[in-house]
């Protein structure tokens, strides 16, 4: 499928294509968040500062990332 | 149901987790179980190779198909105007080579358990029914293969793509899965 056809299908009426795009974006956002939070912690950012930048609570960001980073 | 699994069937379920982890899959479907069955000695692999299936080719097809289903699908992102190659290039400039892949591993890696898709669960249920149909109290790898080929499934599609004669493979798997 050409890129144009793909764009048309995602913006169009096929829920499968549209949902797949949403899933891929969520995955991409999660991976970028992981990298950014990891780096911010290494640079000495507090969980509070990271939480404010992400627009979530300190507890939420701590719970999500503290175990893996 | 799992208490009825033979050693080879249990190890296929465990191996399927490793296949999923290696491919960064966020779910396990029948293709992961098929790779696990095809890679270890047992009634399933015997039925496949005796049935004329090129097992190495089957495994590489299944793995390629699994990897194409990665959640970070370039085609799906392109559909909403995101160029994954460009995102990867910029991300690696800050975070080093392979950063996005590494982040995917971090996200999946610490997860203790990767869930089975409804398709994979259905395959396991059908394996139980196949075992009952064949008069076996135990469920072995042959029954798992029968379960995933009894109805439409991602694993059955891979087998068809690999040119497997499903009738023949099923017949051989039945022969290898009758109670001793």
gemmi code that builds the backbone of each chain (N, CA, C; Angstrom):
import gemmi

chains = {
    "A": [
        ("UNK", (0.857, -1.204, 0.000), (0.000, 0.000, 0.000), (0.890, 1.251, 0.000)),
        ("UNK", (0.563, 2.233, -0.820), (1.348, 3.466, -0.845), (1.067, 4.251, 0.439)),
        ("UNK", (2.000, 5.185, 0.729), (1.821, 5.994, 1.941), (0.519, 6.786, 1.865)),
        ("UNK", (0.244, 7.286, 0.658), (-0.970, 8.089, 0.473), (-2.217, 7.254, 0.793)),
        ("UNK", (-2.207, 6.025, 0.306), (-3.356, 5.138, 0.549), (-3.495, 4.857, 2.043)),
        ("UNK", (-2.337, 4.691, 2.709), (-2.360, 4.442, 4.154), (-2.931, 5.623, 4.910)),
        ("UNK", (-2.475, 6.835, 4.517), (-2.971, 8.045, 5.172), (-4.483, 8.140, 4.976)),
        ("UNK", (-4.919, 7.876, 3.753), (-6.350, 7.936, 3.452), (-7.117, 6.939, 4.326)),
        ("UNK", (-6.550, 5.736, 4.506), (-7.284, 4.727, 5.270), (-7.321, 5.058, 6.761)),
        ("UNK", (-6.231, 5.662, 7.277), (-6.216, 5.991, 8.707), (-7.149, 7.160, 9.002)),
        ("UNK", (-7.168, 8.109, 8.086), (-8.052, 9.262, 8.281), (-9.480, 8.891, 7.879)),
        ("UNK", (-9.595, 7.786, 7.194), (-10.892, 7.375, 6.674), (-11.705, 6.554, 7.647)),
        ("UNK", (-12.394, 5.565, 7.127), (-13.435, 4.929, 7.927), (-13.076, 3.521, 8.409)),
        ("UNK", (-11.818, 3.086, 8.208), (-11.487, 1.733, 8.660), (-10.982, 1.775, 10.102)),
        ("UNK", (-11.807, 1.314, 11.051), (-11.395, 1.364, 12.462), (-10.120, 0.574, 12.726)),
        ("UNK", (-9.905, -0.533, 12.026), (-8.714, -1.350, 12.276), (-7.440, -0.546, 12.041)),
        ("UNK", (-7.414, 0.198, 10.933), (-6.230, 1.010, 10.617), (-6.053, 2.137, 11.636)),
        ("UNK", (-7.152, 2.786, 11.949), (-7.094, 3.911, 12.882), (-6.649, 3.476, 14.268)),
        ("UNK", (-7.174, 2.352, 14.738), (-6.826, 1.852, 16.075), (-5.370, 1.397, 16.119)),
        ("UNK", (-4.921, 0.814, 15.010), (-3.540, 0.368, 14.931), (-2.592, 1.565, 15.035)),
        ("UNK", (-2.979, 2.666, 14.414), (-2.169, 3.888, 14.484), (-2.134, 4.416, 15.915)),
        ("UNK", (-3.284, 4.375, 16.587), (-3.350, 4.845, 17.986), (-2.437, 3.986, 18.865)),
        ("UNK", (-2.493, 2.680, 18.663), (-1.662, 1.763, 19.449), (-0.169, 2.060, 19.231)),
        ("UNK", (0.197, 2.285, 17.964), (1.601, 2.546, 17.642), (2.063, 3.872, 18.267)),
        ("UNK", (1.183, 4.877, 18.251), (1.546, 6.172, 18.850), (1.715, 6.045, 20.365)),
        ("UNK", (0.841, 5.264, 20.984), (0.924, 5.065, 22.434), (2.242, 4.359, 22.782)),
        ("UNK", (2.580, 3.353, 21.979), (3.830, 2.628, 22.191), (5.025, 3.578, 22.038)),
        ("UNK", (4.970, 4.404, 21.001), (6.061, 5.351, 20.762), (6.173, 6.337, 21.932)),
        ("UNK", (5.038, 6.853, 22.393), (5.039, 7.796, 23.518), (5.597, 7.134, 24.778)),
        ("UNK", (5.208, 5.879, 25.024), (5.701, 5.159, 26.210), (7.221, 4.983, 26.157)),
        ("UNK", (7.709, 4.659, 24.957), (9.159, 4.444, 24.839), (9.921, 5.765, 25.017)),
        ("UNK", (9.397, 6.838, 24.416), (10.066, 8.136, 24.564), (10.016, 8.599, 26.019)),
        ("UNK", (8.894, 8.349, 26.676), (8.768, 8.725, 28.089), (9.805, 7.978, 28.934)),
        ("UNK", (9.957, 6.696, 28.646), (10.944, 5.890, 29.378), (12.343, 6.488, 29.256)),
        ("UNK", (12.715, 6.822, 28.007), (14.056, 7.371, 27.776), (14.227, 8.733, 28.440)),
        ("UNK", (13.201, 9.577, 28.312), (13.303, 10.933, 28.862), (13.346, 10.923, 30.392)),
        ("UNK", (12.525, 10.084, 30.999), (12.494, 10.031, 32.464), (13.829, 9.492, 32.992)),
        ("UNK", (14.324, 8.470, 32.310), (15.614, 7.879, 32.693), (16.716, 8.951, 32.673)),
        ("UNK", (16.718, 9.750, 31.595), (17.760, 10.770, 31.440), (17.587, 11.888, 32.480)),
        ("UNK", (16.327, 12.309, 32.667), (16.064, 13.378, 33.639), (16.532, 12.960, 35.039)),
        ("UNK", (16.259, 11.711, 35.410), (16.696, 11.215, 36.725), (18.218, 11.247, 36.819)),
        ("UNK", (18.861, 10.837, 35.706), (20.333, 10.821, 35.708), (20.885, 12.235, 35.842)),
        ("UNK", (20.146, 13.212, 35.289), (20.580, 14.609, 35.379), (20.178, 15.241, 36.708)),
        ("UNK", (19.574, 14.455, 37.582), (19.278, 14.941, 38.927), (17.884, 15.516, 39.127)),
        ("UNK", (16.995, 15.340, 38.163), (15.623, 15.823, 38.337), (14.915, 15.041, 39.433)),
        ("UNK", (14.070, 15.730, 40.192), (13.264, 15.033, 41.200), (12.032, 14.438, 40.526)),
        ("UNK", (11.403, 13.462, 41.205), (10.163, 12.875, 40.666), (9.100, 13.965, 40.527)),
        ("UNK", (9.098, 14.923, 41.454), (8.130, 16.015, 41.406), (8.285, 16.847, 40.123)),
        ("UNK", (9.535, 17.166, 39.804), (9.782, 17.965, 38.594), (9.374, 17.209, 37.330)),
        ("UNK", (9.709, 15.918, 37.304), (9.343, 15.096, 36.141), (7.823, 15.027, 36.017)),
        ("UNK", (7.152, 14.813, 37.156), (5.692, 14.705, 37.162), (5.048, 15.981, 36.622)),
        ("UNK", (5.575, 17.132, 37.064), (5.003, 18.408, 36.604), (5.169, 18.569, 35.095)),
        ("UNK", (6.350, 18.172, 34.581), (6.578, 18.276, 33.138), (5.646, 17.363, 32.344)),
        ("UNK", (5.354, 16.216, 32.918), (4.478, 15.263, 32.219), (3.001, 15.563, 32.454)),
        ("UNK", (2.727, 16.442, 33.425), (1.333, 16.772, 33.730), (0.596, 15.672, 34.453)),
        ("UNK", (1.335, 14.916, 35.263), (0.695, 13.864, 36.065), (1.143, 14.012, 37.523)),
        ("UNK", (0.576, 13.191, 38.405), (0.955, 13.290, 39.813), (2.324, 12.649, 40.053)),
        ("UNK", (2.965, 13.075, 41.131), (4.271, 12.528, 41.484), (4.166, 11.024, 41.735)),
        ("UNK", (3.067, 10.641, 42.413), (2.850, 9.221, 42.703), (2.760, 8.403, 41.419)),
        ("UNK", (2.035, 8.959, 40.441), (1.829, 8.226, 39.181), (3.152, 7.984, 38.467)),
        ("UNK", (3.967, 9.025, 38.385), (5.224, 8.894, 37.653), (6.210, 8.003, 38.414)),
        ("UNK", (6.164, 8.102, 39.716), (7.046, 7.288, 40.548), (6.693, 5.809, 40.405)),
        ("UNK", (5.392, 5.553, 40.459), (4.914, 4.170, 40.364), (5.258, 3.563, 39.004)),
        ("UNK", (5.127, 4.388, 37.963), (5.332, 3.890, 36.608), (6.822, 3.638, 36.312)),
        ("UNK", (7.694, 4.502, 36.845), (9.083, 4.439, 36.399), (10.101, 3.999, 37.453)),
        ("UNK", (9.756, 4.108, 38.689), (10.782, 3.866, 39.705), (11.295, 2.440, 39.669)),
        ("UNK", (10.403, 1.478, 39.324), (10.808, 0.075, 39.325), (11.786, -0.225, 38.207)),
        ("UNK", (11.615, 0.469, 37.066), (12.441, 0.057, 35.939), (13.669, 0.937, 35.704)),
        ("UNK", (13.699, 2.102, 36.295), (14.853, 2.972, 36.010), (15.753, 3.083, 37.241)),
    ],
    "B": [
        ("UNK", (-6.355, -27.078, 33.552), (-5.941, -27.662, 32.284), (-4.425, -27.906, 32.238)),
        ("UNK", (-3.625, -26.938, 32.774), (-2.171, -27.054, 32.659), (-1.592, -28.254, 33.392)),
        ("UNK", (-2.323, -28.714, 34.433), (-1.808, -29.870, 35.170), (-1.811, -31.120, 34.295)),
        ("UNK", (-2.565, -31.095, 33.205), (-2.592, -32.240, 32.295), (-1.512, -32.163, 31.221)),
        ("UNK", (-0.803, -31.039, 31.166), (0.215, -30.866, 30.132), (1.412, -31.775, 30.377)),
        ("UNK", (1.907, -32.403, 29.310), (3.152, -33.164, 29.409), (4.306, -32.165, 29.455)),
        ("UNK", (5.495, -32.716, 29.710), (6.673, -31.868, 29.837), (6.911, -31.041, 28.571)),
        ("UNK", (6.764, -31.671, 27.401), (7.038, -30.923, 26.157), (6.006, -29.817, 25.931)),
        ("UNK", (4.759, -30.070, 26.337), (3.718, -29.049, 26.175), (3.942, -27.879, 27.136)),
        ("UNK", (4.328, -28.219, 28.361), (4.647, -27.153, 29.334), (5.801, -26.304, 28.846)),
        ("UNK", (6.846, -26.977, 28.344), (8.013, -26.193, 27.940), (7.679, -25.346, 26.719)),
        ("UNK", (6.745, -25.798, 25.871), (6.335, -24.964, 24.724), (5.682, -23.666, 25.200)),
        ("UNK", (4.879, -23.764, 26.259), (4.213, -22.568, 26.789), (5.243, -21.609, 27.402)),
        ("UNK", (6.225, -22.192, 28.096), (7.288, -21.367, 28.681), (8.154, -20.738, 27.578)),
        ("UNK", (8.512, -21.570, 26.590), (9.336, -21.076, 25.474), (8.621, -19.974, 24.696)),
        ("UNK", (7.298, -20.095, 24.578), (6.516, -19.079, 23.856), (6.701, -17.705, 24.508)),
        ("UNK", (6.831, -17.700, 25.830), (7.103, -16.446, 26.560), (8.451, -15.867, 26.126)),
        ("UNK", (9.437, -16.747, 25.971), (10.776, -16.286, 25.584), (10.772, -15.760, 24.151)),
        ("UNK", (10.011, -16.439, 23.280), (9.878, -15.982, 21.895), (9.272, -14.576, 21.895)),
        ("UNK", (8.253, -14.378, 22.724), (7.575, -13.082, 22.807), (8.516, -12.010, 23.339)),
        ("UNK", (9.277, -12.363, 24.346), (10.221, -11.410, 24.938), (11.274, -10.992, 23.925)),
        ("UNK", (11.810, -11.981, 23.191), (12.857, -11.694, 22.202), (12.333, -10.769, 21.105)),
        ("UNK", (11.054, -10.897, 20.766), (10.474, -10.097, 19.682), (9.808, -8.821, 20.209)),
        ("UNK", (9.892, -8.587, 21.531), (9.232, -7.458, 22.191), (7.725, -7.479, 21.979)),
        ("UNK", (7.149, -8.659, 21.815), (5.693, -8.728, 21.653), (5.040, -8.397, 22.982)),
        ("UNK", (3.890, -7.698, 22.924), (3.206, -7.425, 24.185), (2.132, -8.465, 24.481)),
        ("UNK", (1.947, -9.403, 23.548), (1.000, -10.500, 23.769), (1.567, -11.760, 23.144)),
        ("UNK", (1.090, -12.903, 23.619), (1.485, -14.181, 23.028), (0.301, -14.728, 22.254)),
        ("UNK", (0.502, -14.984, 20.959), (-0.557, -15.634, 20.204), (-0.080, -17.007, 19.746)),
        ("UNK", (-0.908, -17.677, 18.940), (-0.585, -19.057, 18.571), (0.722, -19.163, 17.778)),
        ("UNK", (1.134, -18.068, 17.125), (2.398, -18.133, 16.377), (3.592, -18.328, 17.309)),
        ("UNK", (3.561, -17.675, 18.469), (4.653, -17.824, 19.437), (4.736, -19.274, 19.916)),
        ("UNK", (3.565, -19.863, 20.150), (3.535, -21.253, 20.611), (4.022, -22.173, 19.494)),
        ("UNK", (3.645, -21.847, 18.256), (4.094, -22.653, 17.115), (5.621, -22.641, 17.004)),
        ("UNK", (6.234, -21.462, 17.151), (7.706, -21.369, 17.103), (8.307, -22.254, 18.192)),
        ("UNK", (7.738, -22.166, 19.390), (8.250, -22.957, 20.508), (8.134, -24.448, 20.219)),
        ("UNK", (7.009, -24.871, 19.669), (6.816, -26.288, 19.351), (7.787, -26.749, 18.268)),
        ("UNK", (7.992, -25.890, 17.250), (8.825, -26.273, 16.112), (10.298, -26.305, 16.478)),
        ("UNK", (10.683, -25.569, 17.521), (12.102, -25.479, 17.863), (12.572, -26.545, 18.846)),
        ("UNK", (11.621, -27.274, 19.456), (12.044, -28.285, 20.429), (11.610, -29.675, 19.980)),
        ("UNK", (12.424, -30.685, 20.296), (12.038, -32.050, 19.939), (10.745, -32.431, 20.656)),
        ("UNK", (9.914, -33.169, 19.949), (8.640, -33.584, 20.546), (7.691, -34.008, 19.447)),
        ("UNK", (6.499, -34.482, 19.827), (5.551, -34.977, 18.835), (5.150, -33.941, 17.787)),
        ("UNK", (5.107, -32.646, 18.196), (4.692, -31.616, 17.234), (5.750, -31.457, 16.144)),
        ("UNK", (7.018, -31.322, 16.567), (8.063, -31.134, 15.562), (8.182, -32.363, 14.666)),
        ("UNK", (8.031, -33.550, 15.268), (8.091, -34.779, 14.483), (6.988, -34.792, 13.427)),
        ("UNK", (5.776, -34.424, 13.827), (4.658, -34.410, 12.880), (4.913, -33.407, 11.756)),
        ("UNK", (5.503, -32.267, 12.110), (5.787, -31.242, 11.098), (6.826, -31.736, 10.098)),
        ("UNK", (7.948, -32.260, 10.612), (9.010, -32.648, 9.676), (8.615, -33.914, 8.899)),
        ("UNK", (7.934, -34.859, 9.558), (7.471, -36.040, 8.825), (6.428, -35.653, 7.784)),
        ("UNK", (5.728, -34.564, 8.039), (4.712, -34.089, 7.098), (5.294, -33.242, 5.974)),
        ("UNK", (6.621, -33.189, 5.901), (7.274, -32.496, 4.790), (7.430, -31.002, 4.978)),
        ("UNK", (7.233, -30.511, 6.202), (7.397, -29.077, 6.452), (8.876, -28.775, 6.693)),
        ("UNK", (9.377, -27.728, 6.036), (10.730, -27.245, 6.303), (10.660, -26.446, 7.607)),
        ("UNK", (11.064, -27.103, 8.698), (10.842, -26.519, 10.028), (11.613, -25.206, 10.215)),
        ("UNK", (12.850, -25.156, 9.698), (13.641, -23.929, 9.838), (12.965, -22.771, 9.104)),
        ("UNK", (12.442, -23.059, 7.918), (11.737, -22.034, 7.135), (10.464, -21.590, 7.860)),
        ("UNK", (9.763, -22.563, 8.434), (8.536, -22.259, 9.182), (8.830, -21.317, 10.346)),
        ("UNK", (9.896, -21.645, 11.090), (10.265, -20.823, 12.249), (10.635, -19.415, 11.810)),
        ("UNK", (11.415, -19.301, 10.709), (11.815, -17.951, 10.317), (10.614, -17.158, 9.792)),
        ("UNK", (9.681, -17.812, 9.113), (8.449, -17.131, 8.678), (7.640, -16.650, 9.876)),
        ("UNK", (7.514, -17.532, 10.861), (6.701, -17.188, 12.033), (7.336, -16.029, 12.796)),
        ("UNK", (8.662, -16.091, 12.965), (9.340, -15.003, 13.683), (9.223, -13.686, 12.938)),
        ("UNK", (9.367, -13.737, 11.592), (9.243, -12.507, 10.791), (7.829, -11.934, 10.925)),
        ("UNK", (6.851, -12.812, 10.904), (5.463, -12.374, 11.024), (5.193, -11.763, 12.398)),
        ("UNK", (5.791, -12.360, 13.430), (5.632, -11.835, 14.792), (6.265, -10.456, 14.897)),
        ("UNK", (7.467, -10.326, 14.331), (8.159, -9.040, 14.430), (7.447, -7.952, 13.648)),
        ("UNK", (6.798, -8.332, 12.542), (6.048, -7.342, 11.753), (4.850, -6.818, 12.548)),
        ("UNK", (4.435, -7.582, 13.559), (3.302, -7.154, 14.380), (3.724, -6.351, 15.604)),
        ("UNK", (4.999, -5.917, 15.613), (5.495, -5.090, 16.709), (4.548, -3.903, 16.917)),
        ("UNK", (4.313, -3.562, 18.169), (3.407, -2.462, 18.487), (3.863, -1.157, 17.833)),
        ("UNK", (5.182, -1.013, 17.664), (5.714, 0.209, 17.053), (5.760, 0.015, 15.533)),
        ("UNK", (4.582, -0.030, 14.946), (4.442, -0.368, 13.541), (4.701, 0.856, 12.651)),
        ("UNK", (5.768, 0.838, 11.837), (6.106, 2.005, 11.020), (4.980, 2.405, 10.064)),
        ("UNK", (4.289, 1.414, 9.487), (3.219, 1.725, 8.527), (2.047, 2.423, 9.225)),
        ("UNK", (1.730, 1.940, 10.445), (0.612, 2.551, 11.187), (0.952, 3.987, 11.569)),
        ("UNK", (2.220, 4.233, 11.925), (2.638, 5.594, 12.281), (2.655, 6.494, 11.051)),
        ("UNK", (3.116, 5.954, 9.926), (3.144, 6.733, 8.684), (1.736, 7.167, 8.305)),
        ("UNK", (0.757, 6.336, 8.647), (-0.636, 6.634, 8.306), (-1.151, 7.894, 8.998)),
        ("UNK", (-0.535, 8.260, 10.119), (-0.940, 9.509, 10.777), (0.172, 10.562, 10.671)),
        ("UNK", (1.062, 10.355, 9.709), (2.060, 11.372, 9.406), (3.316, 11.340, 10.249)),
        ("UNK", (3.545, 10.238, 10.985), (4.767, 10.140, 11.791), (5.782, 9.275, 11.055)),
        ("UNK", (6.956, 9.840, 10.830), (8.018, 9.122, 10.136), (8.915, 8.465, 11.190)),
        ("UNK", (8.724, 7.161, 11.368), (9.450, 6.471, 12.445), (10.967, 6.531, 12.245)),
        ("UNK", (11.410, 6.492, 10.990), (12.858, 6.583, 10.737), (13.412, 7.904, 11.275)),
        ("UNK", (12.657, 8.981, 11.053), (13.093, 10.300, 11.505), (13.066, 10.386, 13.038)),
        ("UNK", (12.012, 9.844, 13.648), (11.928, 9.830, 15.118), (13.110, 9.035, 15.683)),
        ("UNK", (13.393, 7.901, 15.060), (14.499, 7.057, 15.506), (15.829, 7.813, 15.401)),
        ("UNK", (16.005, 8.514, 14.266), (17.263, 9.256, 14.045), (17.460, 10.316, 15.136)),
        ("UNK", (16.407, 11.080, 15.410), (16.518, 12.162, 16.407), (16.680, 11.602, 17.817)),
        ("UNK", (15.983, 10.514, 18.083), (16.066, 9.916, 19.416), (17.473, 9.376, 19.670)),
        ("UNK", (18.026, 8.740, 18.639), (19.362, 8.159, 18.798), (20.431, 9.235, 18.948)),
        ("UNK", (20.179, 10.428, 18.370), (21.134, 11.527, 18.502), (21.292, 11.905, 19.979)),
        ("UNK", (20.227, 11.809, 20.754), (20.281, 12.151, 22.180), (20.599, 10.945, 23.053)),
        ("UNK", (19.960, 9.814, 22.718), (19.993, 8.672, 23.655), (20.877, 7.519, 23.207)),
        ("UNK", (21.526, 7.675, 22.044), (22.426, 6.628, 21.580), (21.752, 5.616, 20.669)),
        ("UNK", (22.598, 4.828, 20.014), (22.101, 3.883, 19.020), (21.162, 2.856, 19.647)),
        ("UNK", (20.087, 2.573, 18.958), (19.155, 1.540, 19.398), (18.322, 1.939, 20.610)),
        ("UNK", (18.237, 3.270, 20.865), (17.560, 3.724, 22.091), (16.082, 3.317, 22.135)),
        ("UNK", (15.385, 3.443, 21.015), (13.950, 3.118, 21.022), (13.722, 1.628, 21.267)),
        ("UNK", (14.581, 0.820, 20.685), (14.483, -0.625, 20.901), (14.762, -0.959, 22.363)),
        ("UNK", (15.776, -0.285, 22.916), (16.119, -0.505, 24.321), (14.950, -0.108, 25.224)),
        ("UNK", (14.311, 1.026, 24.879), (13.173, 1.472, 25.684), (12.037, 0.446, 25.620)),
        ("UNK", (11.847, -0.147, 24.445), (10.821, -1.188, 24.299), (11.125, -2.369, 25.197)),
        ("UNK", (12.410, -2.706, 25.267), (12.827, -3.817, 26.134), (12.592, -3.489, 27.600)),
        ("UNK", (12.887, -2.236, 27.966), (12.657, -1.829, 29.369), (11.170, -1.954, 29.694)),
        ("UNK", (10.328, -1.480, 28.759), (8.881, -1.525, 28.988), (8.376, -2.956, 29.140)),
        ("UNK", (8.874, -3.863, 28.285), (8.392, -5.248, 28.326), (9.131, -6.084, 29.362)),
        ("UNK", (10.446, -5.795, 29.442), (11.352, -6.718, 30.131), (11.003, -6.991, 31.576)),
        ("UNK", (10.544, -5.939, 32.256), (10.297, -6.108, 33.687), (8.929, -6.714, 33.943)),
        ("UNK", (8.149, -6.829, 32.862), (6.829, -7.417, 33.050), (7.010, -8.913, 33.302)),
        ("UNK", (6.427, -9.377, 34.373), (6.645, -10.773, 34.750), (5.963, -11.713, 33.771)),
        ("UNK", (4.784, -11.321, 33.352), (3.972, -12.245, 32.588), (3.428, -11.553, 31.352)),
        ("UNK", (3.660, -12.134, 30.178), (3.106, -11.590, 28.943), (1.790, -12.324, 28.683)),
        ("UNK", (0.685, -11.567, 28.517), (-0.610, -12.247, 28.413), (-0.816, -12.981, 27.087)),
        ("UNK", (-1.644, -14.020, 27.126), (-2.035, -14.756, 25.924), (-3.206, -14.038, 25.256)),
        ("UNK", (-3.190, -14.012, 23.927), (-4.339, -13.448, 23.204), (-5.504, -14.440, 23.294)),
        ("UNK", (-6.729, -13.942, 23.038), (-7.867, -14.867, 22.991), (-7.628, -16.007, 21.989)),
        ("UNK", (-6.947, -15.688, 20.885), (-6.632, -16.719, 19.883), (-5.781, -17.834, 20.493)),
        ("UNK", (-4.752, -17.443, 21.257), (-3.872, -18.446, 21.852), (-4.625, -19.279, 22.893)),
        ("UNK", (-5.491, -18.613, 23.664), (-6.281, -19.344, 24.674), (-7.221, -20.330, 23.996)),
        ("UNK", (-7.807, -19.885, 22.889), (-8.724, -20.768, 22.159), (-7.959, -21.986, 21.630)),
        ("UNK", (-6.734, -21.758, 21.126), (-5.916, -22.870, 20.640), (-5.650, -23.888, 21.745)),
        ("UNK", (-5.394, -23.381, 22.954), (-5.121, -24.284, 24.077), (-6.389, -25.058, 24.461)),
        ("UNK", (-7.529, -24.372, 24.407), (-8.787, -25.067, 24.702), (-9.079, -26.145, 23.668)),
        ("UNK", (-8.798, -25.820, 22.400), (-9.009, -26.807, 21.341), (-8.039, -27.976, 21.500)),
        ("UNK", (-6.830, -27.699, 22.014), (-5.860, -28.770, 22.258), (-6.415, -29.744, 23.291)),
        ("UNK", (-7.070, -29.191, 24.309), (-7.705, -30.038, 25.328), (-8.784, -30.905, 24.678)),
        ("UNK", (-9.582, -30.293, 23.815), (-10.647, -31.059, 23.153), (-10.082, -32.132, 22.233)),
        ("UNK", (-8.980, -31.811, 21.574), (-8.332, -32.806, 20.706), (-7.837, -33.982, 21.537)),
        ("UNK", (-7.265, -33.674, 22.701), (-6.765, -34.740, 23.581), (-7.926, -35.636, 24.009)),
        ("UNK", (-9.052, -35.017, 24.378), (-10.228, -35.793, 24.799), (-10.734, -36.647, 23.635)),
        ("UNK", (-10.793, -36.028, 22.444), (-11.263, -36.741, 21.246), (-10.401, -37.970, 20.970)),
        ("UNK", (-9.079, -37.836, 21.222), (-8.170, -38.945, 20.933), (-8.024, -39.895, 22.122)),
        ("UNK", (-8.801, -39.654, 23.171), (-8.782, -40.539, 24.329), (-7.535, -40.411, 25.188)),
        ("UNK", (-6.907, -39.220, 25.164), (-5.694, -39.024, 25.952), (-6.001, -38.200, 27.196)),
        ("UNK", (-5.474, -38.651, 28.319), (-5.667, -37.888, 29.563), (-4.692, -36.729, 29.638)),
        ("UNK", (-3.589, -36.879, 28.916), (-2.568, -35.829, 28.919), (-2.665, -34.983, 27.657)),
        ("UNK", (-2.141, -33.752, 27.760), (-2.066, -32.875, 26.594), (-0.585, -32.705, 26.255)),
        ("UNK", (-0.190, -33.179, 25.072), (1.210, -33.026, 24.683), (1.330, -32.004, 23.552)),
        ("UNK", (2.580, -31.840, 23.071), (2.811, -30.850, 22.019), (2.028, -31.151, 20.751)),
        ("UNK", (1.808, -32.426, 20.476), (1.014, -32.810, 19.308), (-0.410, -32.293, 19.413)),
        ("UNK", (-0.980, -32.383, 20.620), (-2.335, -31.852, 20.820), (-2.359, -30.331, 20.661)),
        ("UNK", (-1.279, -29.685, 21.129), (-1.216, -28.219, 20.956), (-1.214, -27.868, 19.474)),
        ("UNK", (-0.444, -28.645, 18.692), (-0.401, -28.407, 17.243), (-1.780, -28.655, 16.629)),
        ("UNK", (-2.450, -29.711, 17.074), (-3.805, -29.993, 16.583), (-4.763, -28.860, 16.966)),
        ("UNK", (-4.596, -28.351, 18.179), (-5.463, -27.272, 18.651), (-5.348, -26.012, 17.812)),
        ("UNK", (-4.106, -25.673, 17.444), (-3.929, -24.421, 16.706), (-4.235, -24.579, 15.214)),
        ("UNK", (-4.379, -25.821, 14.746), (-4.685, -26.019, 13.324), (-6.137, -26.437, 13.108)),
        ("UNK", (-6.871, -26.642, 14.206), (-8.250, -27.104, 14.062), (-9.149, -26.003, 13.496)),
        ("UNK", (-8.895, -24.780, 13.916), (-9.684, -23.650, 13.412), (-8.734, -22.580, 12.896)),
        ("UNK", (-9.293, -21.617, 12.244), (-8.531, -20.466, 11.745), (-7.716, -19.854, 12.890)),
        ("UNK", (-6.421, -19.677, 12.667), (-5.579, -19.042, 13.690), (-4.342, -18.473, 13.010)),
        ("UNK", (-3.671, -17.506, 13.652), (-2.442, -16.968, 13.062), (-1.416, -18.070, 12.792)),
        ("UNK", (-1.344, -19.061, 13.692), (-0.388, -20.150, 13.506), (-0.750, -20.969, 12.265)),
        ("UNK", (-2.053, -21.231, 12.090), (-2.461, -22.031, 10.936), (-2.161, -21.279, 9.636)),
        ("UNK", (-2.323, -19.953, 9.673), (-2.000, -19.167, 8.476), (-0.521, -19.262, 8.127)),
        ("UNK", (0.340, -19.228, 9.153), (1.787, -19.343, 8.907), (2.103, -20.713, 8.311)),
        ("UNK", (1.478, -21.747, 8.860), (1.699, -23.103, 8.340), (1.285, -23.189, 6.873)),
        ("UNK", (0.154, -22.584, 6.542), (-0.301, -22.593, 5.145), (0.687, -21.832, 4.267)),
        ("UNK", (1.134, -20.661, 4.759), (2.101, -19.870, 3.987), (3.390, -20.646, 3.753)),
        ("UNK", (3.754, -21.485, 4.732), (4.993, -22.254, 4.610), (4.779, -23.496, 3.739)),
        ("UNK", (3.581, -23.635, 3.196), (3.305, -24.735, 2.274), (3.000, -26.061, 2.948)),
        ("UNK", (2.633, -26.016, 4.222), (2.361, -27.269, 4.937), (1.055, -27.901, 4.442)),
        ("UNK", (1.065, -29.208, 4.330), (-0.155, -29.963, 4.035), (-0.840, -30.208, 5.389)),
        ("UNK", (-1.804, -29.345, 5.691), (-2.405, -29.350, 7.032), (-3.050, -30.691, 7.378)),
        ("UNK", (-3.746, -31.269, 6.411), (-4.413, -32.563, 6.648), (-3.381, -33.608, 7.079)),
        ("UNK", (-2.289, -33.634, 6.334), (-1.258, -34.633, 6.577), (-0.588, -34.401, 7.935)),
        ("UNK", (-0.237, -33.141, 8.197), (0.408, -32.809, 9.470), (-0.520, -33.168, 10.631)),
        ("UNK", (-1.802, -32.853, 10.483), (-2.759, -33.170, 11.539), (-2.877, -34.673, 11.747)),
        ("UNK", (-2.887, -35.402, 10.630), (-2.974, -36.864, 10.716), (-1.764, -37.425, 11.477)),
        ("UNK", (-0.571, -36.910, 11.143), (0.655, -37.383, 11.805), (0.665, -36.987, 13.282)),
        ("UNK", (0.171, -35.777, 13.560), (0.127, -35.319, 14.956), (-0.847, -36.182, 15.762)),
        ("UNK", (-1.932, -36.573, 15.153), (-2.880, -37.465, 15.827), (-2.208, -38.787, 16.169)),
        ("UNK", (-1.471, -39.320, 15.180), (-0.775, -40.591, 15.379), (0.234, -40.512, 16.516)),
        ("UNK", (0.879, -39.341, 16.629), (1.921, -39.174, 17.650), (1.320, -38.828, 19.006)),
        ("UNK", (0.011, -38.595, 19.041), (-0.596, -38.093, 20.268), (-1.633, -39.034, 20.872)),
        ("UNK", (-1.710, -40.231, 20.310), (-2.623, -41.217, 20.906), (-1.980, -41.756, 22.176)),
        ("UNK", (-2.797, -42.097, 23.158), (-2.223, -42.606, 24.401), (-1.471, -43.913, 24.155)),
        ("UNK", (-0.385, -44.087, 24.891), (0.451, -45.272, 24.695), (-0.280, -46.524, 25.175)),
    ],
}
model = gemmi.Model(1)
for chain_id, residues in chains.items():
    chain = gemmi.Chain(chain_id)
    for i, (resn, *xyz) in enumerate(residues, 1):
        res = gemmi.Residue()
        res.name, res.seqid = resn, gemmi.SeqId(i, " ")
        for name, pos in zip(("N", "CA", "C"), xyz):
            atom = gemmi.Atom()
            atom.name, atom.element = name, gemmi.Element(name[0])
            atom.pos, atom.b_iso = gemmi.Position(*pos), 0.0
            res.add_atom(atom)
        chain.add_residue(res)
    model.add_chain(chain)
structure = gemmi.Structure()
structure.add_model(model)
structure.setup_entities()
